[in-house]
Amino acid sequence: MSDLLIREAKKADVEAVVRLHEADALAGHGDAWTEANGPVYEAAFATLAAHPDHTLYVAETEGAVVGTFLLSFLPGLTGVGALHAELRAVQVRSDLRSRGIGARMVAFAETEARRRGAAVLELTSNLKRVDAHRFYERLGYAKSHAGFKKKLGPAR
């Protein structure tokens, strides 16, 4: 996709981003854009947009949002104070997968992480996402840690 544009998300993109996650039947988080919860997503976006260490990006082609990811920067003490970048919530519209969009988004995230001085770029992927695991391994990512998660209560 030669006309693919990767850019910081704007408030006007929030519904499209939520709808990408809503369409994720494999490992969705229960996201769904409705009139009732639209303001909650917009408030969450405003929090992200105001924070210098977290940026939501979109991939756009022909004026449509076709992919998204969140890039976060986390300071650390170990690794001689290494800055870590974390790639999260990666989604590509299902009918456009295997066309290089995901690879371009990851390459963009890597470039931005290097530019910001990160020593490592980390990501996690749901255990059900076998195809995604092969994708990340093809891009040079190695399985290095086991992840754990504990729900602390209901979502907002």
C-alpha atoms as one frame of an Amber mdcrd trajectory, in Angstrom:
protein
   0.000   0.000   0.000   1.994   2.914  -1.279  -0.519   5.517  -0.113  -0.474
   4.366   3.535  -0.090   7.227   6.007   0.829   6.559   9.627   0.080   9.493
  11.891  -0.916  10.440  15.408  -4.599   9.832  15.997  -6.988  12.753  16.358
 -10.229  12.931  18.305 -12.100  12.429  15.033 -10.393   9.004  14.679 -11.551
   7.591  18.012 -14.706   5.915  16.712 -12.809   4.257  13.841 -10.123   3.002
  16.228 -12.699   1.558  18.628 -14.484  -0.099  15.715 -11.230  -1.825  14.675
 -11.010  -3.316  18.172 -14.738  -4.056  18.205 -14.305  -6.212  15.087 -11.627
  -8.322  16.809 -13.486 -11.566  17.438 -10.370 -13.537  18.395  -9.257 -11.712
  21.500 -11.442  -8.684  21.833 -11.688  -6.714  25.020 -15.407  -6.165  24.768
 -14.967  -2.850  23.003 -17.929  -1.463  21.114 -18.729   2.042  19.966 -22.166
   3.151  21.145 -23.791   6.484  21.767 -23.611   5.767  25.504 -19.925   4.892
  25.727 -18.536   7.164  22.994 -17.812   9.891  25.575 -15.866   7.382  27.708
 -13.616   6.504  24.760 -13.201  10.182  23.915 -12.181  10.938  27.516  -9.674
   8.074  27.442  -8.275   9.445  24.192  -7.982  12.922  25.728  -5.961  11.438
  28.588  -3.642   9.684  26.132  -3.311  12.758  23.933  -2.314  14.882  26.923
   0.423  12.477  28.053   3.854  12.920  26.451   4.811   9.255  26.920   1.778
   7.647  25.254   0.721   8.150  21.655  -2.107   6.536  19.751  -1.386   6.194
  16.037  -3.528   5.306  13.060  -2.694   3.936   9.641  -4.817   5.569   6.977
  -5.379   4.921   3.303  -7.831   6.673   0.991  -9.086   8.670   3.982 -10.031
   5.570   5.995  -8.436   4.350   9.226  -7.244   0.799   8.497  -4.897   0.178
  11.409  -3.915   1.436  14.822  -1.405   0.992  17.611  -0.430   2.600  20.893
   3.216   3.390  21.628   4.210   4.035  25.239   7.518   4.932  26.840   8.427
   3.645  30.278  11.491   4.725  32.241  13.374   2.020  34.052  16.062   1.555
  36.640  17.407  -1.799  35.467  19.404  -2.064  32.284  21.377   0.921  33.518
  18.294   3.118  33.485  17.142   1.937  30.066  14.086   3.541  28.523  11.620
   0.934  27.297   9.077   1.399  24.549   5.943  -0.707  24.599   3.825  -1.428
  21.532   0.199  -2.179  22.408  -3.256  -2.545  20.905  -2.041  -3.293  17.381
  -4.924  -3.796  14.967  -5.226  -3.958  11.187  -8.612  -4.143   9.508  -9.231
  -7.843   8.954  -9.872  -7.604   5.199  -6.540  -5.801   4.714  -4.233  -8.105
   6.661  -1.199  -9.636   4.943  -0.720  -6.540   2.783   2.176  -4.999   4.710
   0.194  -2.571   6.852   1.138  -4.227  10.141   4.806  -4.441   9.154   4.825
  -0.745   8.260   3.182   0.156  11.570   5.737  -1.878  13.539   8.623  -0.350
  11.562   7.204   3.109  12.301   7.003   2.255  16.020  10.609   0.981  15.983
  11.828   4.180  14.311   9.981   6.351  16.811  11.270   4.281  19.743  14.855
   4.657  18.519  14.338   8.387  17.950  13.140   8.757  21.540  16.155   6.818
  22.869  14.499   3.546  23.857  16.847   0.627  24.389  14.168  -1.974  23.656
  10.717  -2.229  22.109   8.443  -4.710  23.853   5.034  -6.053  22.963   2.644
  -8.680  24.184   0.237 -10.697  22.114  -2.719 -12.787  23.240  -1.905 -16.498
  23.354  -4.751 -17.134  20.885  -3.042 -15.023  18.199  -0.859 -17.699  16.643
  -0.725 -15.899  13.278   0.299 -12.657  15.003   3.082 -14.506  16.840   4.500
 -15.740  13.526   4.208 -12.201  12.154   6.178 -10.688  15.051   8.812 -13.433
  14.863   9.268 -12.721  11.131   9.943  -9.096  12.100  12.712 -10.176  14.485
  10.853 -10.276  17.800  11.654 -13.133  20.167   9.490 -14.726  22.822  11.376
 -13.783  25.954   8.947 -13.554  28.868   5.721 -15.053  30.125   3.054 -12.447
  30.723   0.553 -12.418  33.548  -2.591 -10.386  33.982  -5.026  -9.879  36.823
  -8.336  -8.063  36.451  -8.712  -5.528  39.241 -12.363  -4.722  38.799 -14.933
  -3.727  36.277 -13.989  -1.379  33.483 -15.218   2.166  33.908
